[in-house]
Amino acid sequence: MRRLAYSGDVNNVVSAHRYKVFSPDEAILKLIVNGMVKPEQRFEVGVLRTMECGLTSNGSTGNIPVNISIRDFRGCRTAMFGKTRLGKSNVVKLIAKGVLEATKSDNNIGQLIFDINGEYANDNPQDGNKSIRSAYADRCNVYALTKRPGTPSQPLRLNFYEQPESCMEVIASMLAQDNKTSNYIRSFSNVKVPSIELIASLGMDERTRPIRKIQMYWAILHKAGFSADERRLRSKGLTSKNTKHFDPHFKAPLRVAAYQAVRNTTPPADPGDLDSLVGELEVVAQFRRDNPNDATLISSSNKPMFDADDVAMLEFLSPASGSGPTILRAYKDYHAPDAGDFIVDVLSLLDAGKTVILDLGNATDQIRRYFSDMLSRAVFGHQEEKFVSNKLCSHFIQLYFEEAHNLFPPESKDLTGVYARFAKEGAKFHIGMVYSTQSPSTINSELLAQTENFFVGHLSSQDETRSLSRVQVAFSGIEEDILRAKTPGYMRMLTMSHRFVIPVQAHRFEAVSA
């Protein structure tokens, strides 16, 4: 059987004067460029462009298609390098489109795109360009921090009230990131709040204290200005035979003593909404601080009424000094009272082979980094769990990152973080990623060493081209070409199927699906 093969060396026995140089015709060029590309899930990414002037040896414009195989990208790392506005995002769209086209029948690759400029989720009439979401509306789901006219989307928010256990961890991580180190803040950050689902599994006699913890957490959010849908909260079934909805059910002697000591009045009706819950807990917090040994603070089982987590939340709700819940107001942009558990929803969509686009176009760098970190960890943990239980099968998840130097800084020595684990273990867990940045030197060397596919546009620094050729020897010898050529979409491509770099003029992404 005749089979195409390439060799990395040359027969050096024959003397040099016996060699001949041939200029390949179109048929041979097609074979050279595409002959080694895997036949499965092929996709045309552009046309061969051997030089920037676009002329072949006979003076005509070449039209040799350049194909890629999506099998080279799933579970693998792909780098996009080049100056801005020269076509990196366009090639990313082509790869995402290729995945969608290649998986029409089996939906075995889910895609998660971190869209920091909103260009994958939203049409751009000025450029006459439609988005991935428009081209594949039935297979794409958008989550947006800011809803945009004409783009169907779900809110990219957490419901801090309805996911207390996970959102308490979110709050703790943001407080740590913002370097909030006061003792009462640090104590609050270490609080563990039970989940609503856990309380539902408890017997009626066991629910009162766990429900009270959630009510304290709700009161802190409410005082911080986090909006709430009280009707939805009432529907969560946080009830016991003694506790219902917003009533923490403190015993009468404690309420009488607390209101008399703090407000010089008798207790009002039991709390029935968040406002009255905050008022009740503020009174009890101050009473406990001023009278720590009062007999009403001892339960009928001769144990303290409040454990360490309760005390930490009460001190945060109503601190003797300090801002208390006010410091959480900076995180309100992460919250929406009508948001579901979007992490679970995103993982479910990815498992179904959908393309999920996170529209982070109006977000700050901090918010972008936060959602990238959170969802990356969720995806890694999800795929790792499937690997351990032997449920990966042939399903893959592909992640797309822009401004990758912010996520994979070159000086980072942390090889245990989620992005380093993507580089080292992603293939094992069927996680692939496409990352874009302007400069190879800004990317962690560990990730570069593990990268299989490269698309390189114009680079303006010799240091950058040297950095590229050091990590991938196939680019050695074409550094000057990379430095000179500045045509948008003119890329040097190297994939797992190719033995040498292919100069390609990438097609412009068109929102037309077959």
C-alpha positions as CSV (number, residue, x, y, z in Angstrom):
1,M,0.0,0.0,0.0
2,R,1.4,3.4,-0.9
3,R,1.6,5.7,2.1
4,L,2.9,9.2,2.6
5,A,5.7,9.6,5.1
6,Y,8.1,12.3,6.2
7,S,11.7,12.0,7.4
8,G,13.5,14.4,9.7
9,D,16.9,13.7,8.1
10,V,18.4,13.4,4.5
11,N,20.3,10.5,3.0
12,N,23.9,11.8,3.2
13,V,25.5,9.0,1.3
14,V,24.6,10.4,-2.1
15,S,27.0,13.2,-3.1
16,A,25.5,16.7,-3.3
17,H,25.8,17.0,-7.1
18,R,23.2,14.2,-7.5
19,Y,20.5,16.2,-5.8
20,K,17.7,17.9,-7.7
21,V,15.2,20.6,-6.5
22,F,11.7,20.4,-7.8
23,S,8.9,23.0,-7.6
24,P,5.7,21.1,-6.7
25,D,2.6,21.6,-8.7
26,E,-0.8,22.1,-7.1
27,A,-1.6,18.4,-6.7
28,I,1.7,17.8,-4.9
29,L,1.3,20.9,-2.7
30,K,-2.1,19.7,-1.6
31,L,-0.5,16.4,-0.7
32,I,2.4,18.0,1.1
33,V,0.2,20.4,3.1
34,N,-2.7,18.0,3.9
35,G,-1.4,14.5,3.3
36,M,-0.5,13.9,7.0
37,V,-3.6,15.6,8.5
38,K,-5.8,13.0,10.2
39,P,-8.8,12.2,7.9
40,E,-11.3,12.3,10.7
41,Q,-13.2,15.5,11.5
42,R,-11.3,17.6,8.9
43,F,-12.0,21.3,8.6
44,E,-10.6,23.8,6.1
45,V,-9.0,26.7,8.1
46,G,-7.6,28.7,5.2
47,V,-5.4,28.6,2.1
48,L,-1.7,28.2,1.6
49,R,0.2,31.5,1.5
50,T,3.9,30.9,1.0
51,M,4.8,34.6,1.2
52,E,3.1,37.8,2.2
53,C,2.9,39.2,-1.3
54,G,0.6,36.3,-2.1
55,L,2.2,35.4,-5.4
56,T,3.4,31.9,-6.5
57,S,6.4,31.2,-8.7
58,N,4.4,31.6,-11.9
59,G,2.9,34.9,-10.8
60,S,-0.6,33.7,-10.0
61,T,-2.4,33.6,-6.7
62,G,-2.3,30.1,-5.1
63,N,-5.5,28.5,-3.9
64,I,-4.3,25.4,-2.0
65,P,-6.7,24.6,0.9
66,V,-5.2,24.1,4.3
67,N,-7.0,21.6,6.5
68,I,-6.9,20.8,10.2
69,S,-8.3,17.9,12.1
70,I,-10.4,18.6,15.2
71,R,-8.9,15.4,16.6
72,D,-5.6,17.3,16.9
73,F,-7.3,19.9,19.2
74,R,-9.5,17.9,21.5
75,G,-7.8,17.3,24.8
76,C,-4.7,19.2,23.6
77,R,-3.2,22.7,24.2
78,T,-3.3,25.2,21.4
79,A,-1.5,28.6,21.4
80,M,-2.4,31.8,19.5
81,F,0.4,34.3,19.4
82,G,0.6,37.6,17.6
83,K,-0.1,41.3,17.9
84,T,-3.6,42.6,18.4
85,R,-6.0,43.0,15.5
86,L,-4.1,40.6,13.3
87,G,-6.4,37.6,13.4
88,K,-6.0,35.6,16.6
89,S,-9.6,35.8,17.6
90,N,-10.7,35.0,14.1
91,V,-8.8,31.7,14.1
92,V,-10.2,30.9,17.5
93,K,-13.7,31.3,16.0
94,L,-12.7,29.0,13.1
95,I,-11.6,26.3,15.6
96,A,-14.8,26.7,17.6
97,K,-16.8,26.5,14.4
98,G,-14.8,23.4,13.3
99,V,-15.6,21.7,16.6
100,L,-19.3,22.5,16.2
101,E,-19.3,21.2,12.6
102,A,-17.4,18.1,13.5
103,T,-19.7,17.1,16.4
104,K,-23.1,17.7,14.8
105,S,-24.1,14.0,15.1
106,D,-22.5,13.0,18.5
107,N,-22.1,16.2,20.5
108,N,-19.1,14.7,22.2
109,I,-17.1,18.0,22.7
110,G,-18.4,20.7,25.0
111,Q,-16.8,24.1,24.6
112,L,-16.4,26.9,27.3
113,I,-15.4,30.3,25.9
114,F,-14.3,33.0,28.3
115,D,-15.3,36.0,26.1
116,I,-13.5,39.0,27.6
117,N,-14.5,41.4,24.8
118,G,-18.0,40.1,24.0
119,E,-17.1,39.2,20.4
120,Y,-18.1,35.5,20.5
121,A,-21.5,36.1,22.1
122,N,-22.5,39.3,20.3
123,D,-22.8,40.4,16.7
124,N,-20.6,43.2,15.5
125,P,-22.5,45.2,12.8
126,Q,-19.6,47.6,12.3
127,D,-17.4,44.7,11.0
128,G,-20.3,43.1,9.2
129,N,-19.6,40.0,11.4
130,K,-21.9,37.7,13.3
131,S,-20.9,35.8,16.3
132,I,-20.5,32.1,17.1
133,R,-23.7,32.4,19.1
134,S,-25.6,33.7,16.1
135,A,-24.2,31.1,13.8
136,Y,-25.1,28.2,16.1
137,A,-28.0,29.6,18.1
138,D,-29.4,26.1,18.9
139,R,-26.1,24.8,20.2
140,C,-24.7,27.9,22.1
141,N,-25.7,29.2,25.5
142,V,-24.6,32.7,26.7
143,Y,-24.1,33.8,30.3
144,A,-23.5,37.5,30.7
145,L,-22.7,39.9,33.4
146,T,-24.6,42.6,31.6
147,K,-27.5,41.6,29.4
148,R,-27.1,43.1,25.9
149,P,-29.9,43.9,23.5
150,G,-30.4,41.3,20.8
151,T,-28.4,38.6,22.6
152,P,-30.4,36.0,24.5
153,S,-28.5,35.2,27.7
154,Q,-28.7,34.0,31.2
155,P,-27.3,36.1,34.1
156,L,-23.7,35.3,35.0
157,R,-24.4,35.6,38.6
158,L,-24.5,33.6,41.8
159,N,-27.5,33.6,44.1
160,F,-25.8,34.1,47.3
161,Y,-28.9,33.5,49.3
162,E,-29.8,30.1,47.7
163,Q,-26.3,28.6,47.6
164,P,-25.1,29.6,51.1
165,E,-22.4,26.9,51.5
166,S,-20.6,27.6,48.3
167,C,-21.1,31.3,48.2
168,M,-19.8,31.6,51.8
169,E,-16.6,30.1,50.3
170,V,-16.7,32.7,47.5
171,I,-17.0,35.5,50.0
172,A,-14.1,34.2,52.0
173,S,-11.9,33.9,48.9
174,M,-12.7,37.5,47.8
175,L,-12.1,38.9,51.3
176,A,-8.7,37.1,51.3
177,Q,-7.9,38.4,47.8
178,D,-8.7,41.9,48.9
179,N,-6.4,41.4,52.0
180,K,-9.2,42.0,54.6
181,T,-7.3,40.8,57.7
182,S,-9.1,42.2,60.7
183,N,-9.7,39.6,63.3
184,Y,-13.5,39.7,63.1
185,I,-13.4,39.5,59.3
186,R,-10.9,36.6,59.4
187,S,-13.2,34.8,61.9
188,F,-16.2,35.4,59.6
189,S,-14.2,34.1,56.6
190,N,-13.7,30.7,58.3
191,V,-17.4,30.1,59.0
192,K,-19.0,27.0,57.4
193,V,-22.6,27.5,56.5
194,P,-24.7,24.4,55.8
195,S,-26.4,23.8,52.5
196,I,-30.2,24.1,52.1
197,E,-30.2,20.5,50.7
198,L,-28.4,19.2,53.9
199,I,-31.1,20.8,56.1
200,A,-33.8,19.1,54.1
201,S,-32.2,15.7,54.9
202,L,-32.3,16.3,58.6
203,G,-35.1,15.4,61.0
204,M,-37.4,18.2,62.2
205,D,-35.8,18.1,65.7
206,E,-32.3,18.7,64.2
207,R,-33.0,21.6,62.0
208,T,-33.3,24.6,64.3
209,R,-29.6,25.4,64.7
210,P,-28.6,24.8,61.1
211,I,-31.5,27.0,59.9
212,R,-30.4,29.7,62.3
213,K,-26.9,29.7,60.8
214,I,-28.4,30.3,57.3
215,Q,-30.6,33.0,58.7
216,M,-27.6,34.8,60.2
217,Y,-25.8,34.5,56.9
218,W,-29.0,35.9,55.1
219,A,-29.1,38.8,57.6
220,I,-25.5,39.7,56.8
221,L,-26.2,39.7,53.0
222,H,-29.4,41.8,53.5
223,K,-27.6,44.3,55.6
224,A,-24.8,44.5,53.0
225,G,-27.4,45.4,50.4
226,F,-27.7,42.1,48.5
227,S,-31.2,42.1,46.9
228,A,-33.4,39.1,47.8
229,D,-36.6,37.5,46.5
230,E,-38.2,36.7,49.8
231,R,-40.9,34.7,48.1
232,R,-38.3,32.4,46.6
233,L,-36.5,32.1,50.0
234,R,-39.8,31.1,51.7
235,S,-40.3,28.4,49.1
236,K,-37.0,26.7,50.1
237,G,-38.7,24.9,52.9
238,L,-36.4,26.0,55.8
239,T,-38.8,25.0,58.4
240,S,-38.9,22.8,61.5
241,K,-41.5,22.3,64.1
242,N,-40.1,25.3,65.9
243,T,-38.6,27.4,63.1
244,K,-40.2,28.9,60.0
245,H,-38.7,31.1,57.3
246,F,-37.2,34.2,58.9
247,D,-37.8,33.5,62.6
248,P,-34.6,32.3,64.3
249,H,-36.8,31.1,67.2
250,F,-34.9,32.4,70.2
251,K,-36.5,31.4,73.4
252,A,-38.7,34.0,75.1
253,P,-36.4,34.7,78.1
254,L,-33.5,35.5,75.8
255,R,-35.6,37.8,73.6
256,V,-37.1,39.6,76.7
257,A,-33.6,40.1,78.3
258,A,-32.0,41.2,75.0
259,Y,-34.6,43.8,74.0
260,Q,-34.9,45.1,77.5
261,A,-31.1,45.5,77.8
262,V,-30.4,46.9,74.3
263,R,-33.5,48.9,73.4
264,N,-35.3,49.2,76.8
265,T,-38.5,47.7,75.3
266,T,-40.4,44.5,75.1
267,P,-39.8,42.1,72.2
268,P,-41.8,42.8,68.9
269,A,-43.6,40.0,67.0
270,D,-41.4,37.2,65.7
271,P,-39.4,38.2,62.6
272,G,-41.4,37.6,59.4
273,D,-39.1,39.2,56.8
274,L,-35.4,40.0,56.3
275,D,-35.6,43.5,57.8
276,S,-37.0,42.3,61.1
277,L,-34.6,39.3,61.1
278,V,-31.6,41.8,60.8
279,G,-33.1,43.8,63.7
280,E,-33.5,40.8,65.9
281,L,-30.1,39.5,65.3
282,E,-28.5,42.9,65.9
283,V,-30.1,43.1,69.3
284,V,-29.1,39.6,70.2
285,A,-25.5,40.2,69.0
286,Q,-25.1,43.3,71.1
287,F,-26.7,41.6,74.1
288,R,-24.3,38.6,73.8
289,R,-21.3,40.9,73.6
290,D,-22.3,43.0,76.6
291,N,-23.5,40.0,78.7
292,P,-21.5,37.0,77.7
293,N,-22.3,35.0,80.8
294,D,-26.0,35.7,81.0
295,A,-28.1,32.6,81.9
296,T,-30.4,33.1,78.9
297,L,-27.4,32.4,76.6
298,I,-27.3,28.8,77.9
299,S,-29.5,26.2,76.2
300,S,-31.7,23.7,77.9
301,S,-29.0,21.1,77.4
302,N,-26.6,23.3,79.4
303,K,-24.6,24.2,76.3
304,P,-23.9,27.7,74.9
305,M,-26.7,29.0,72.7
306,F,-24.1,30.0,70.1
307,D,-21.2,28.0,68.8
308,A,-18.0,29.6,67.3
309,D,-19.5,30.1,63.8
310,D,-22.6,31.7,65.2
311,V,-20.5,34.1,67.3
312,A,-18.3,35.0,64.3
313,M,-21.4,35.8,62.2
314,L,-23.1,37.8,64.9
315,E,-19.8,39.8,65.5
316,F,-19.6,40.5,61.7
317,L,-23.3,41.5,61.5
318,S,-23.0,44.0,64.3
319,P,-19.3,44.6,65.1
320,A,-18.2,46.7,68.1
321,S,-16.0,48.6,65.6
322,G,-15.4,48.3,61.9
323,S,-17.5,48.2,58.8
324,G,-19.1,44.8,59.1
325,P,-21.3,43.8,56.2
326,T,-20.6,47.1,54.4
327,I,-17.3,45.7,53.1
328,L,-19.3,43.0,51.2
329,R,-21.0,45.7,49.0
330,A,-18.1,45.5,46.5
331,Y,-19.1,42.0,45.7
332,K,-22.8,42.7,44.8
333,D,-22.0,42.5,41.1
334,Y,-21.6,38.7,41.5
335,H,-25.1,38.3,42.8
336,A,-28.6,38.2,41.4
337,P,-31.7,37.2,43.3
338,D,-33.1,35.2,40.4
339,A,-29.9,33.4,39.4
340,G,-29.8,29.6,39.6
341,D,-26.8,27.5,40.4
342,F,-25.1,28.4,37.1
343,I,-22.0,26.3,37.7
344,V,-24.1,23.1,37.8
345,D,-26.0,24.4,34.7
346,V,-22.8,25.1,32.8
347,L,-21.3,21.7,33.5
348,S,-24.5,20.0,32.4
349,L,-24.5,22.0,29.1
350,L,-20.8,21.0,28.5
351,D,-21.7,17.4,29.1
352,A,-24.4,17.7,26.5
353,G,-21.9,18.9,24.0
354,K,-23.1,22.6,24.0
355,T,-20.9,25.6,23.5
356,V,-21.1,27.9,26.6
357,I,-20.0,31.5,26.2
358,L,-19.3,33.7,29.2
359,D,-19.7,37.3,28.1
360,L,-17.3,39.2,30.4
361,G,-17.1,42.2,28.1
362,N,-18.1,44.7,30.8
363,A,-16.3,43.1,33.7
364,T,-13.3,44.3,35.6
365,D,-10.1,42.3,35.5
366,Q,-10.8,41.0,39.0
367,I,-14.2,39.8,38.0
368,R,-12.9,38.1,34.9
369,R,-10.2,36.4,36.8
370,Y,-12.7,35.3,39.5
371,F,-15.1,33.6,37.1
372,S,-12.3,32.1,35.1
373,D,-10.8,30.6,38.2
374,M,-14.1,29.4,39.6
375,L,-15.3,27.7,36.4
376,S,-11.9,26.3,35.5
377,R,-11.7,24.6,38.9
378,A,-15.2,23.3,38.5
379,V,-14.5,21.8,35.0
380,F,-11.3,20.2,36.2
381,G,-12.9,18.7,39.2
382,H,-15.9,17.5,37.2
383,Q,-13.7,15.8,34.6
384,E,-11.4,14.3,37.2
385,E,-14.4,12.8,39.0
386,K,-15.6,11.3,35.7
387,F,-12.1,9.9,35.1
388,V,-12.0,8.2,38.5
389,S,-15.4,6.7,38.0
390,N,-14.5,5.6,34.4
391,K,-17.2,7.8,32.8
392,L,-15.1,10.0,30.5
393,C,-15.8,7.7,27.5
394,S,-15.2,9.7,24.3
395,H,-16.4,13.0,25.7
396,F,-14.1,16.1,25.8
397,I,-14.3,19.7,27.1
398,Q,-12.5,22.5,25.2
399,L,-11.7,25.8,27.0
400,Y,-10.8,29.1,25.3
401,F,-8.8,31.8,27.1
402,E,-7.8,35.2,25.9
403,E,-5.2,37.5,27.5
404,A,-3.7,34.3,28.7
405,H,-0.7,36.0,30.2
406,N,-3.0,37.1,33.1
407,L,-3.8,33.4,33.8
408,F,-0.4,31.8,33.1
409,P,2.2,34.3,34.2
410,P,5.8,33.4,33.3
411,E,7.2,33.8,36.8
412,S,4.6,31.6,38.4
413,K,6.1,28.7,40.3
414,D,2.8,27.3,41.4
415,L,2.5,24.0,39.6
416,T,-0.5,22.9,41.7
417,G,-3.0,25.6,40.5
418,V,-5.7,24.7,38.1
419,Y,-4.1,26.2,35.0
420,A,-0.8,24.4,35.6
421,R,-2.9,21.2,36.1
422,F,-4.6,21.9,32.7
423,A,-1.1,21.9,31.1
424,K,0.1,18.8,32.9
425,E,-3.0,16.6,33.3
426,G,-5.6,18.1,31.0
427,A,-5.2,15.4,28.3
428,K,-5.7,12.6,30.8
429,F,-9.0,14.2,31.8
430,H,-10.1,15.0,28.2
431,I,-9.7,18.8,28.8
432,G,-8.3,20.8,25.9
433,M,-7.6,24.5,25.8
434,V,-7.0,27.2,23.3
435,Y,-5.1,30.2,24.7
436,S,-4.3,33.6,23.1
437,T,-1.8,36.3,23.9
438,Q,0.4,38.8,22.1
439,S,3.8,37.4,23.3
440,P,5.2,33.9,23.8
441,S,7.5,35.2,26.5
442,T,4.6,36.2,28.7
443,I,3.4,32.6,29.1
444,N,4.6,30.2,31.7
445,S,7.3,27.9,30.3
446,E,5.6,24.8,31.8
447,L,2.5,25.5,29.7
448,L,4.5,26.3,26.6
449,A,6.5,23.0,26.8
450,Q,3.2,21.1,26.9
451,T,1.6,22.9,24.0
452,E,1.0,20.8,20.9
453,N,-0.6,23.3,18.4
454,F,0.6,26.8,17.4
455,F,-0.9,29.6,15.3
456,V,1.6,32.5,15.1
457,G,0.9,35.9,13.5
458,H,3.1,38.9,13.4
459,L,5.5,39.4,16.3
460,S,7.5,42.6,16.6
461,S,10.4,41.6,18.8
462,Q,13.3,39.3,18.2
463,D,13.1,38.3,21.8
464,E,9.6,36.9,21.2
465,T,10.6,35.0,18.1
466,R,13.6,33.5,19.9
467,S,11.4,32.5,22.8
468,L,9.0,30.8,20.4
469,S,11.8,28.9,18.5
470,R,13.3,27.8,21.8
471,V,10.1,26.1,22.9
472,Q,9.2,24.7,19.4
473,V,12.2,24.1,17.2
474,A,10.0,23.8,14.1
475,F,9.8,27.7,14.1
476,S,13.6,28.0,14.0
477,G,14.6,29.6,10.7
478,I,11.4,31.5,10.0
479,E,11.8,34.2,12.7
480,E,12.6,36.9,10.2
481,D,9.4,36.1,8.2
482,I,7.3,36.3,11.4
483,L,8.9,39.7,12.2
484,R,8.3,41.2,8.8
485,A,4.8,40.0,7.8
486,K,1.9,42.0,9.2
487,T,-1.1,41.0,7.1
488,P,-4.2,40.2,9.2
489,G,-5.0,36.5,9.2
490,Y,-1.6,35.5,7.8
491,M,-0.5,32.8,10.3
492,R,2.2,30.2,10.7
493,M,0.5,27.0,11.7
494,L,1.8,23.9,13.4
495,T,-0.5,21.1,14.6
496,M,0.0,17.6,15.8
497,S,-0.5,16.3,12.3
498,H,2.1,18.5,10.7
499,R,5.8,17.9,10.6
500,F,6.6,21.4,9.6
501,V,5.2,24.9,9.9
502,I,2.5,25.8,7.3
503,P,2.1,29.4,6.2
504,V,-1.7,30.0,5.9
505,Q,-4.0,32.8,5.2
506,A,-6.9,32.0,7.5
507,H,-10.4,32.3,6.2
508,R,-12.5,35.0,7.7
509,F,-15.1,33.5,10.1
510,E,-18.5,33.4,8.5
511,A,-21.7,32.8,10.4
512,V,-23.0,30.1,8.0
513,S,-23.4,26.6,9.3
514,A,-23.8,23.6,6.9
